[in-house]
């Protein structure tokens, strides 16, 4: 491929540091960071719920993981991007009072927000299993000993379990971050001008499709 006669390597170098490409890189990094932030925070909450002795709480978290891992992330982004077609307005209010707030869905869930929600909520389902595996890896006897000393369940989780679970959680979280960086290209379905979208916009004008993909 490197010696293909129709491959213009000079075009690769020309567009590598072009303004539109650099803007796309920045948006890709922002999208990755925000989606991972949502995934890690929400994933930790769902993992704790999954380990709850309450069957209702545990079942809710199981359903969340099952649903978001079982549906394509592309479809999830597409859903948030087109939510306004079935729900034009989003409102909040206090029952039996005149206090009510309403706003257009499109103004709240803009393309970038739609992609962030789609990627972040999907990632949370995977991070939940990673965090759960880390928590389970800590010997249960330590939890029992801490509770016997009068520590609350939350305090045990914060001071005893999670610090030790990090050695199991951090490595796969790094892998998930790398995967998210690549998966962010699916944001093109929501018209987010990330790196892939920017390169395709340029390629549609000069037909250097492969060069811009490189």
Secondary structure by P-SEA (a helix, b strand, c coil): ccccccccaaaaaaacccaaaaaaaaaaaaaaaaaaaaaaaaaaaaaaaaacccaaaaaaaaaaaaaaaaccaaaaaaaaaaccccccccccccccccbbbbbbccccccaaaaaaaaaaaaaaaaaaaaaaaaaaaccaaaaaaaaaacccaaaaaaccccccccccccaaaaaaaaaaaaacccccccccccaaaaaaaaaaaccccccccc
